[in-house]
């Protein structure tokens, strides 16, 4: 006699009372059984049809609605729909942002909202574009005045040719200063090539000053070229220091050192010529207005913005510690005083953009 498993409770019916097991009928003793999945009517009546798809022993279970309701009874806490924000609430409790928020970039460079201020890189790029625009404007004016000077020289109007050449030189100085500022904004070392071109251009300007018999303006150009040499020396010194810090930087250190020595020899010779031809006594007598406009302080005057020769200050006498900005201001004032004294009708390009 086989033993039956004990019941969990003597007062409750077994769980199989409401479950009817039906075995499919065999069409033929030699063919496999055909699966009976139940009709649509049975499915709609019971609400569930459990099919056992085991080919060796197919069985169809038909469960009543009463038992089905017991089997499908689940609390709201067990269903995933009851807590759609469960992960987010748990993450919020742990003070961790949701995963979808972590994927979003919050860097200010990618922010496009109007309330976000531009980054420092954006401001630097804007300043670079502005400085380069000013540089091109002044260089275009310098070329225009150079062509005007050549035309006046061909017409044998030497005074106007001399004034236009001086105006062109000052425009080149202003433009190259903007070029150097643009390089520094982008973290690049300034180059001396642009300044070096002005060394030979001063010879052309002095040739026109001699043609108009203005020896004092020739001496003024010597001062300008001397401080151009000083500016070149500062650029070369910065390149040598950069090469000492990083051996892979551009430039040959020996060639840079030789160029620096030639630059020092150049400004020494130009200062000697200028002091011989234009002492302070001669400057005060021939150009009293320019001498009166000098700064009363002996410290070099340097303006943070662009050069403005028509309004910049300058301390006299000019020496190796003076700035090119002071030399440009002295050159503009001396030339303007000479133009007014001669009664020439000339329009300054430097002052046109003021």
Secondary structure, DSSP 8 states (H G I E B T S, - for coil): -------S-TTS--TTTTEEEEE---S-TTS--------HHHHHHHS--EEE--TTS-EEEEE-HHHHHHHH---TTTSGGGGTTHHHHHHHHTT---HHHHTS---TTS--STTS---HHHHHHHHHHHHHHHHHHHHHHHHHHHHHHHHHHHTT-HHHHHHHHHHHHHHHHHHHHHHHHHHHHTT----SHHHHHHHHHHHHHHHHHHHTT-HHHHHHHHHHHHHHHHHHHHHHHHHHHHHHH-TTSSS-HHHHHHHHHHHHHHHHHHHHHHHHH--HHHHHHH-HHHHHTS-SS-S----SSS--TTT----SS--TTS-HHHHHHHHHHHHHHHHHHHT-----HHHHT-
